[in-house]
Amino acid sequence: MSQNPKSIFIDGEAGTTGLGIRDRLAALPEIALKSIDPDKRKDPAARREMMASVDLVVLCLPDDAAKESVALADELGTDAPKIVDAATAHRIAPGWVYGFAELAPGHAEAIAKADRVANPGCYPTGAIALLRPLVDAGLIPQDHPVSVNAVSGYSGGGKAMIADYESGIAPAFELYGLGLRHKHLPELQAYARLTRRPIFVPSVGNFRQGMLVSVPLHLDTLPGNPAIADLHHALAERYAGSSYVSVLPPEAGGKIEPEALNDTNKLELRVFGQDDLGQAVLVARLDNLGKGASGAAVQNIRLMLGLPEG
C-alpha cells in the first residue's frame, strides 16, 4: 500500500455496483477502503462519522437513500468528503458534474475539480457517446427525432432479475420500459444535447453482462445528407487519444455481439450503414457493469483524487 493512500467508504457496498467498485478499488495500492459495522449501516450518526473520516464516499443506494446520504454529508460542512453517486438521483441535478469523462473536451478536468460527481447510467453512456459528437458537429440537429434501442445482460436489473435468470424462470429476451418513461431518459436527452425527447426502447437478454446500444438514422433527414464516413470521422475525431473509447470500423458480416468487453472499462463505437441506401446504424458496445457502472465510477474516483488514470 502507498504511504498516504486515499480513504474511501462505499455506502451500499453489498449491491452489484457496490461490489464491482469494491473489487476494482481493492486492487489499487493508492486506495484504503473503509467499511461501516453492518449493524450501523443505517445509523445516521455512524454514517456521518464515517463520512467525516474519508476522502471520498461512493453512493450505491436507491435514489431516496442517496439523497439522504448527501444530506448527511452536507451537515459536515468543510469536513464533507467528495462524493460519487452511482444512483440516478443527481445525474441532472444542479451542482453535480456528470461522470462521463469523455463527454466533451475538458470534461475530465471538470470531474477532477469536482466535489460531487454523478456516475452515468449504462444505457446513456453508450447513447451519449454516439450522439453528442454528432450533435456538436451539426451532423444531427438537436431537435432530430432520435430513437435509441439497446440490449443489456440481466445483471443490470438488480437482485430480483438476476435471481429470476439464474434460476431459469425468466424469459430468454424481453423488451421493457415501453411506457417510454425510463429513468435514464432525462440524462440521455440532456447530455446528448437533444431538445426533442428521444424514444428509448431497452431490452434484456439471457446473458449476465454486456451491452449494445444502437441508433438508426436516415441520412437524407440530416443536414447536408452526410455519408457514413462523415459520421465515423466525427466520432473518431472526438475520441482520438482516448484511453477507453475506441471508434472502429464495422465488424464483418453485419453482426456484433454484446459480451466482448466484459470486465473492462472500454467502450467501442461503430457506424454500420450503406451510403447507396442512405441509412446508418450507430452502435456502442460496453460492459454494463464496467464502463456502464463500476468501471466508470473508478475512473471518476481516480480523476477526483488525483490518481493516475490506470
C-alpha positions in Angstrom: 0.0 0.0 0.0 1.3 3.5 -0.8 2.4 5.7 2.1 -0.6 8.0 2.0 -3.5 6.1 0.5 -6.8 7.9 -0.2 -9.6 6.6 2.0 -12.9 5.6 0.5 -16.3 4.5 2.0 -18.8 2.7 -0.2 -22.2 3.4 1.1 -24.2 0.4 -0.1 -21.3 -1.9 -1.0 -23.4 -5.1 -0.9 -25.2 -4.4 -4.3 -24.0 -5.4 -7.7 -22.4 -2.0 -8.5 -21.0 -1.6 -5.0 -19.3 -5.0 -5.1 -17.9 -4.2 -8.5 -16.5 -0.9 -7.4 -15.1 -2.6 -4.2 -13.4 -5.3 -6.2 -11.7 -2.8 -8.5 -10.6 -0.5 -5.7 -9.3 -3.3 -3.6 -6.7 -4.0 -6.2 -5.3 -0.4 -6.0 -2.4 0.3 -3.6 -3.3 4.0 -3.6 -6.7 3.3 -2.0 -7.7 2.3 1.5 -11.2 1.0 1.7 -13.2 1.6 4.9 -16.4 -0.2 5.9 -19.0 0.5 8.5 -20.2 -2.0 11.0 -23.1 -3.9 9.4 -25.2 -3.2 12.5 -24.7 0.5 11.9 -25.1 0.8 8.2 -28.5 2.5 8.7 -27.4 4.6 11.7 -27.2 8.3 10.5 -24.7 9.2 13.3 -22.4 6.3 12.4 -22.6 7.0 8.7 -21.9 10.7 9.2 -18.9 9.9 11.4 -17.6 7.5 8.7 -18.1 10.2 6.0 -16.1 12.7 8.0 -13.2 10.2 8.2 -12.7 9.5 4.5 -11.6 11.4 1.4 -14.4 10.2 -0.8 -17.7 8.4 -0.5 -19.3 6.3 -3.2 -23.1 6.0 -3.0 -24.5 2.7 -4.3 -28.0 3.2 -3.0 -31.6 3.7 -4.1 -32.3 7.3 -5.1 -34.0 8.4 -1.9 -31.3 6.8 0.2 -28.7 8.5 -1.9 -30.3 11.9 -1.3 -30.3 11.2 2.5 -26.6 10.3 2.4 -25.8 13.6 0.6 -27.8 15.5 3.3 -25.7 13.8 5.9 -22.5 14.8 4.1 -23.8 18.4 3.8 -24.0 18.5 7.6 -20.3 18.1 7.8 -19.5 21.4 6.0 -15.9 21.8 5.2 -15.2 18.3 6.5 -17.5 16.8 3.9 -15.9 14.2 1.6 -16.0 14.1 -2.2 -19.0 12.1 -3.4 -19.6 9.8 -6.4 -23.2 8.9 -6.7 -23.9 5.8 -8.7 -27.7 6.2 -8.4 -30.0 8.2 -10.7 -30.7 10.8 -8.1 -28.2 13.6 -9.1 -27.4 13.0 -12.8 -29.0 16.2 -14.0 -29.0 18.0 -10.6 -27.5 21.5 -10.3 -24.1 21.5 -8.7 -23.2 18.0 -9.8 -20.8 17.1 -12.6 -21.9 14.3 -14.9 -19.4 11.4 -14.6 -18.8 10.6 -18.3 -15.2 11.8 -18.6 -15.2 11.6 -22.5 -18.4 13.7 -22.8 -16.7 16.7 -24.3 -13.2 18.3 -24.4 -12.2 19.4 -20.9 -14.9 17.4 -19.2 -12.4 15.0 -17.5 -10.8 18.1 -16.0 -14.2 19.2 -14.7 -14.6 15.9 -13.0 -11.1 16.2 -11.5 -12.0 19.5 -9.9 -15.5 18.4 -8.7 -16.6 17.5 -5.2 -19.9 15.9 -6.4 -20.0 13.6 -9.4 -23.0 11.7 -10.7 -22.0 8.4 -12.3 -23.8 7.8 -15.6 -26.3 5.1 -16.4 -25.2 2.2 -18.5 -27.6 2.8 -21.4 -27.0 6.6 -21.6 -23.2 6.0 -21.6 -23.5 4.3 -25.0 -26.1 6.6 -26.4 -24.5 9.8 -25.4 -21.1 8.7 -26.6 -22.7 8.1 -30.1 -24.9 11.1 -30.3 -23.1 14.0 -28.5 -20.2 14.3 -31.0 -22.6 14.3 -34.0 -24.9 16.9 -32.4 -21.8 19.1 -31.5 -20.6 18.7 -35.2 -24.0 19.7 -36.6 -24.5 16.4 -38.3 -27.6 15.6 -36.1 -29.9 18.5 -35.3 -30.7 19.0 -31.6 -34.4 18.6 -32.4 -34.0 15.5 -34.6 -36.4 12.6 -33.8 -33.9 10.2 -32.4 -34.7 6.5 -31.5 -32.3 4.5 -29.2 -32.5 0.7 -28.9 -30.5 -1.3 -26.5 -30.0 -4.7 -25.0 -28.3 -5.5 -21.7 -27.2 -8.5 -19.8 -29.5 -9.3 -16.9 -27.0 -8.2 -14.2 -28.2 -4.6 -14.7 -31.7 -5.4 -13.5 -30.9 -5.9 -9.8 -31.1 -8.8 -7.4 -34.6 -9.9 -8.3 -33.9 -10.0 -12.1 -30.6 -11.8 -11.5 -32.3 -14.4 -9.4 -35.0 -15.0 -12.0 -32.5 -15.5 -14.8 -30.1 -17.6 -12.8 -33.0 -19.9 -11.6 -34.2 -20.3 -15.1 -37.7 -18.7 -14.7 -37.0 -15.5 -16.7 -37.7 -15.3 -20.5 -34.8 -15.6 -22.9 -35.4 -12.0 -24.1 -37.8 -9.2 -23.3 -38.4 -5.5 -24.2 -39.2 -3.3 -21.2 -39.7 0.4 -20.5 -42.4 0.5 -23.0 -44.2 3.2 -21.0 -41.5 5.4 -22.6 -40.5 6.9 -19.2 -37.4 5.0 -18.4 -35.3 6.6 -15.7 -32.3 7.1 -17.9 -34.1 9.3 -20.4 -33.5 12.7 -18.7 -29.7 12.3 -18.7 -29.7 10.8 -22.2 -31.6 13.8 -23.5 -29.7 16.4 -21.5 -26.1 15.3 -22.2 -26.7 14.3 -25.8 -27.9 18.0 -26.2 -31.2 16.9 -27.7 -34.2 19.3 -27.4 -36.7 16.7 -28.6 -37.3 13.8 -26.2 -35.8 10.6 -27.8 -37.7 7.3 -28.0 -35.7 4.8 -25.9 -36.5 1.1 -26.0 -34.4 -1.0 -23.7 -34.3 -4.8 -23.5 -32.7 -7.6 -21.5 -31.3 -10.9 -22.7 -30.3 -14.2 -21.1 -26.6 -13.4 -20.6 -25.1 -12.0 -17.4 -23.3 -8.8 -18.6 -22.6 -6.9 -21.7 -24.5 -4.3 -23.7 -25.2 -3.0 -27.2 -26.8 0.4 -27.8 -27.9 1.3 -31.3 -29.3 4.5 -33.0 -30.8 4.1 -36.6 -30.5 7.1 -38.9 -31.9 8.0 -42.3 -29.1 10.1 -43.8 -31.3 12.1 -46.0 -33.1 13.6 -42.9 -29.8 15.0 -41.6 -28.2 18.3 -42.6 -26.2 18.0 -45.8 -27.1 14.3 -46.3 -23.8 13.1 -44.7 -22.0 9.9 -45.8 -21.2 7.0 -43.5 -17.6 8.2 -43.5 -18.6 11.7 -42.2 -20.3 10.1 -39.2 -17.3 7.9 -38.5 -14.9 10.8 -38.9 -16.8 13.0 -36.4 -16.7 10.2 -33.8 -13.1 9.3 -34.4 -12.0 13.0 -34.1 -13.9 13.4 -30.8 -12.3 10.3 -29.2 -8.8 10.5 -30.7 -6.3 9.7 -28.0 -8.9 8.4 -25.5 -7.7 5.6 -23.3 -11.1 3.9 -23.0 -13.3 4.9 -26.0 -12.4 3.5 -29.5 -14.1 4.2 -32.8 -13.7 1.2 -35.0 -14.8 0.0 -38.5 -18.0 -2.1 -38.6 -17.5 -5.7 -38.0 -17.6 -8.0 -41.0 -20.9 -9.7 -41.8 -23.1 -7.0 -40.3 -23.2 -8.7 -36.9 -22.0 -7.7 -33.4 -22.3 -9.4 -30.1 -22.6 -7.8 -26.7 -20.1 -9.6 -24.4 -16.7 -8.9 -25.9 -15.8 -6.0 -23.5 -17.0 -7.7 -20.3 -14.9 -6.9 -17.2 -13.3 -3.9 -18.8 -13.8 -0.1 -18.8 -13.8 0.0 -22.6 -16.4 1.4 -24.9 -16.4 0.7 -28.6 -18.3 2.8 -31.2 -19.0 1.8 -34.8 -21.0 3.2 -37.7 -22.8 0.5 -39.8 -24.6 1.5 -42.9 -24.9 1.8 -46.7 -24.5 5.1 -48.5 -26.5 3.9 -51.5 -29.4 3.2 -49.2 -29.0 6.4 -47.2 -29.2 4.5 -44.0 -26.9 4.1 -41.0 -26.9 2.5 -37.6 -24.7 3.8 -34.8 -23.6 1.1 -32.4 -21.9 1.3 -29.0 -20.6 -1.8 -27.2 -19.7 -1.8 -23.5 -19.9 -3.8 -20.3 -23.0 -2.6 -18.4 -21.1 -3.4 -15.2 -17.8 -1.9 -16.4 -17.9 1.4 -18.4 -21.6 1.3 -17.7 -21.2 1.3 -13.9 -18.3 0.2 -11.7 -15.5 0.9 -14.2 -16.7 4.4 -14.9 -17.0 5.0 -11.1 -13.4 4.0 -10.5 -12.3 6.2 -13.5 -14.1 9.1 -11.9 -12.6 8.3 -8.5 -9.1 8.3 -9.9 -9.8 11.7 -11.5 -11.3 13.3 -8.4 -8.5 12.0 -6.1 -5.7 13.0 -8.5 -4.6 9.4 -9.1 -3.0 8.2 -12.4 -5.6 7.1 -15.0 -4.5 3.4 -14.8 
